[in-house]
Amino acid sequence: MRPYALLALAIVSEVTGTTALKLSDGFSELFPSLVVVVGYVSSFYLLGLVLEELPIGPVYATWAALGIVATALIGVVLFDDPLDVVGVVGMTLIVAGVVLLTVVSDTYSPAH
């Protein structure tokens, strides 16, 4: 369970850093800029720890996919970013791809 908890923290750190990147106004705002650096450094550190125990393919796919979806949804809620049906379908396909890779595929699925 430990690597999955670390992966979740890595995703939260990356999403926090990316959200702060928007708030940093091109790195002209000090506090959000510091959050960007801490968020990304923390995320990559935690991702490195996860990769000591789990294979890179599904780990990176999960990290990237959940980061994309979470960041897009934060953009909609906090920054009034547009999101249409095609965007929702695209994000659904991203998540479906990760599920196929990590759950269904014989390559990485723990069930196979």
Backbone as numpy.savetxt, mean C-alpha at the origin, in Angstrom:
# Nx Ny Nz CAx CAy CAz Cx Cy Cz
2.02 -15.19 11.94 1.19 -13.97 11.94 2.05 -12.71 11.94
3.25 -12.78 12.48 4.10 -11.61 12.59 4.38 -10.93 11.26
4.75 -11.66 10.20 5.03 -10.94 8.95 3.80 -10.25 8.37
2.62 -10.80 8.61 1.42 -10.17 8.08 1.07 -8.89 8.85
1.32 -8.89 10.14 1.13 -7.66 10.92 2.12 -6.59 10.48
3.37 -7.00 10.23 4.37 -6.05 9.75 4.01 -5.52 8.36
3.47 -6.40 7.52 3.03 -5.97 6.19 1.91 -4.93 6.31
0.97 -5.17 7.20 -0.11 -4.19 7.42 0.46 -2.85 7.88
1.43 -2.88 8.79 2.06 -1.64 9.24 2.83 -0.96 8.11
3.47 -1.76 7.26 4.19 -1.19 6.11 3.22 -0.48 5.17
2.06 -1.07 4.96 1.05 -0.46 4.08 0.54 0.83 4.70
0.23 0.81 6.00 -0.25 2.02 6.68 0.81 3.11 6.62
2.07 2.75 6.81 3.16 3.73 6.76 3.28 4.35 5.37
3.18 3.52 4.35 3.29 4.02 2.97 2.12 4.94 2.64
0.93 4.55 3.02 -0.26 5.38 2.74 -0.17 6.69 3.52
0.31 6.63 4.74 0.49 7.86 5.53 1.50 8.78 4.86
2.61 8.21 4.42 3.63 9.01 3.74 3.11 9.63 2.45
2.34 8.87 1.71 1.80 9.39 0.45 0.76 10.48 0.70
-0.06 10.30 1.71 -1.03 11.34 2.07 -0.31 12.61 2.50
0.73 12.45 3.29 1.51 13.61 3.72 2.21 14.28 2.54
2.56 13.49 1.52 3.18 14.05 0.33 2.25 15.07 -0.33
0.98 14.75 -0.37 -0.01 15.69 -0.91 -0.06 16.95 -0.04
-0.02 16.75 1.27 -0.12 17.87 2.21 1.16 18.70 2.30
2.27 18.15 1.84 3.56 18.85 1.97 3.70 20.04 1.03
2.82 20.12 0.06 2.83 21.23 -0.90 4.22 21.37 -1.53
4.65 20.27 -2.16 5.95 20.28 -2.83 7.10 20.39 -1.85
6.95 19.80 -0.68 7.94 19.83 0.40 8.18 21.23 0.94
7.20 22.11 0.79 7.35 23.45 1.35 6.77 23.56 2.76
6.03 22.54 3.19 5.49 22.50 4.55 6.31 21.51 5.37
6.89 21.96 6.47 7.85 21.16 7.22 7.24 19.88 7.81
6.18 20.00 8.59 5.65 18.81 9.27 5.20 17.73 8.31
4.38 18.06 7.30 4.01 17.00 6.35 5.23 16.42 5.63
6.24 17.23 5.36 7.45 16.73 4.70 8.18 15.72 5.59
8.23 15.99 6.88 8.83 15.04 7.81 8.03 13.74 7.88
6.71 13.86 7.83 5.85 12.67 7.84 6.09 11.83 6.58
6.31 12.49 5.45 6.62 11.77 4.20 7.87 10.91 4.41
8.92 11.51 4.90 10.19 10.80 5.08 10.03 9.65 6.08
9.43 9.93 7.22 9.25 8.89 8.24 8.33 7.79 7.72
7.28 8.16 7.01 6.36 7.16 6.47 7.01 6.24 5.47
7.76 6.80 4.54 8.40 5.97 3.52 9.54 5.14 4.09
10.36 5.73 4.94 11.46 4.97 5.54 10.90 3.83 6.38
9.88 4.12 7.18 9.25 3.07 8.00 8.66 1.97 7.12
7.99 2.37 6.07 7.36 1.40 5.19 8.38 0.46 4.57
9.45 1.01 4.04 10.46 0.17 3.41 11.22 -0.69 4.43
11.45 -0.15 5.61 12.08 -0.95 6.66 11.20 -2.15 7.01
9.91 -1.89 7.26 8.99 -2.97 7.60 8.84 -3.96 6.46
8.79 -3.45 5.24 8.71 -4.33 4.07 9.94 -5.24 4.01
11.09 -4.70 4.32 12.31 -5.50 4.36 12.24 -6.61 5.39
11.66 -6.32 6.54 11.49 -7.36 7.57 10.54 -8.46 7.09
9.47 -8.05 6.44 8.50 -9.02 5.92 9.17 -9.94 4.91
10.01 -9.36 4.06 10.65 -10.14 3.00 11.68 -11.14 3.53
12.04 -11.04 4.80 12.89 -12.05 5.41 12.15 -13.38 5.56
10.80 -13.30 5.62 10.00 -14.49 5.90 9.06 -14.90 4.76
8.71 -13.97 3.91 7.73 -14.26 2.86 8.32 -13.93 1.48
7.81 -14.57 0.42 8.33 -14.32 -0.93 7.96 -12.93 -1.45
8.85 -12.39 -2.26 8.72 -11.00 -2.72 7.48 -10.76 -3.60
7.14 -11.71 -4.45 6.03 -11.49 -5.38 4.72 -11.14 -4.71
4.20 -12.01 -3.86 2.92 -11.69 -3.23 3.02 -10.56 -2.20
4.17 -10.43 -1.56 4.32 -9.35 -0.58 4.24 -8.00 -1.28
5.03 -7.84 -2.34 5.03 -6.55 -3.04 3.68 -6.29 -3.70
3.08 -7.32 -4.26 1.76 -7.15 -4.89 0.73 -6.69 -3.87
0.75 -7.29 -2.71 -0.21 -6.91 -1.66 0.06 -5.49 -1.17
1.33 -5.18 -0.91 1.71 -3.85 -0.43 1.29 -2.78 -1.44
1.61 -3.01 -2.69 1.30 -2.02 -3.73 -0.20 -1.89 -3.95
-0.89 -3.01 -4.06 -2.33 -2.97 -4.37 -3.11 -2.31 -3.26
-2.88 -2.71 -2.03 -3.63 -2.11 -0.93 -3.25 -0.66 -0.73
-1.99 -0.33 -1.00 -1.58 1.07 -0.95 -2.26 1.91 -2.00
-2.39 1.37 -3.21 -3.07 2.09 -4.29 -4.53 2.35 -3.93
-5.21 1.30 -3.50 -6.64 1.43 -3.20 -6.85 2.38 -2.01
-6.09 2.20 -0.95 -6.26 3.05 0.23 -5.96 4.52 -0.10
-4.89 4.74 -0.86 -4.53 6.11 -1.22 -5.58 6.75 -2.12
-6.10 5.99 -3.05 -7.15 6.52 -3.93 -8.40 6.88 -3.12
-8.76 6.02 -2.18 -9.95 6.30 -1.36 -9.73 7.49 -0.43
-8.52 7.63 0.11 -8.20 8.81 0.91 -8.28 10.06 0.04
-7.80 9.96 -1.18 -7.90 11.10 -2.10 -9.34 11.52 -2.32
-10.23 10.56 -2.46 -11.65 10.86 -2.66 -12.23 11.54 -1.42
-11.94 10.97 -0.25 -12.54 11.46 1.00 -11.93 12.78 1.46
-10.61 12.88 1.46 -9.96 14.07 2.02 -9.71 15.19 1.02
-9.48 14.83 -0.24 -9.07 15.84 -1.21 -10.05 16.02 -2.36
-11.21 15.40 -2.24 -12.25 15.50 -3.28 -11.73 15.07 -4.65
-10.83 14.10 -4.69 -10.38 13.55 -5.96 -11.54 12.82 -6.63
-11.64 12.91 -7.94 -12.73 12.22 -8.63 -12.48 10.71 -8.67
-13.55 9.95 -8.65 -13.47 8.51 -8.81 -14.74 8.07 -9.52
-14.57 7.53 -10.72 -15.73 7.08 -11.48 -15.80 5.56 -11.48
-16.80 5.04 -12.18 -17.02 3.60 -12.23 -15.80 2.88 -12.80
-15.19 3.45 -13.81 -14.01 2.81 -14.40 -12.88 2.72 -13.38
-12.71 3.74 -12.58 -11.69 3.72 -11.53 -11.98 2.64 -10.49
-13.24 2.51 -10.12 -13.62 1.48 -9.16 -13.37 0.09 -9.74
-13.72 -0.09 -11.01 -13.46 -1.37 -11.67 -11.96 -1.64 -11.71
-11.17 -0.64 -12.04 -9.73 -0.80 -12.09 -9.16 -1.22 -10.74
-9.58 -0.56 -9.67 -9.10 -0.92 -8.34 -9.56 -2.32 -7.95
-10.77 -2.67 -8.34 -11.27 -4.02 -8.08 -10.42 -5.06 -8.79
-10.04 -4.77 -10.03 -9.18 -5.69 -10.77 -7.79 -5.82 -10.13
-7.29 -4.73 -9.61 -5.99 -4.78 -8.92 -6.08 -5.71 -7.72
-7.10 -5.53 -6.90 -7.27 -6.39 -5.73 -7.53 -7.83 -6.15
-8.33 -8.02 -7.18 -8.60 -9.38 -7.67 -7.31 -10.05 -8.14
-6.44 -9.31 -8.78 -5.16 -9.86 -9.21 -4.31 -10.33 -8.04
-4.31 -9.56 -6.97 -3.55 -9.96 -5.79 -4.16 -11.20 -5.15
-5.48 -11.26 -5.10 -6.15 -12.45 -4.56 -5.81 -13.67 -5.40
-5.84 -13.51 -6.71 -5.48 -14.64 -7.58 -4.04 -15.08 -7.33
-3.15 -14.12 -7.19 -1.74 -14.43 -6.97 -1.49 -15.10 -5.63
-2.13 -14.60 -4.59 -1.81 -15.05 -3.24 -2.70 -16.17 -2.71
-3.88 -16.34 -3.28 -4.80 -17.35 -2.77 -5.04 -18.48 -3.76
-5.21 -18.15 -5.02 -5.60 -19.14 -6.02 -4.40 -19.77 -6.72
-3.40 -18.98 -7.03 -2.24 -19.47 -7.77 -1.51 -20.58 -7.02
-1.10 -21.61 -7.75 -0.31 -22.68 -7.14 1.08 -22.20 -6.72
1.52 -21.11 -7.29 2.86 -20.63 -7.01 3.01 -20.14 -5.57
2.08 -19.34 -5.08 2.24 -18.72 -3.79 1.18 -19.09 -2.75
0.09 -19.67 -3.17 -1.00 -19.95 -2.24 -0.57 -20.95 -1.18
-0.79 -20.60 0.09 -0.44 -21.54 1.15 -1.35 -22.77 1.15
-2.49 -22.68 0.49 -3.44 -23.79 0.46 -3.01 -24.89 -0.51
-2.09 -24.57 -1.43 -1.70 -25.55 -2.46 -0.39 -26.19 -2.14
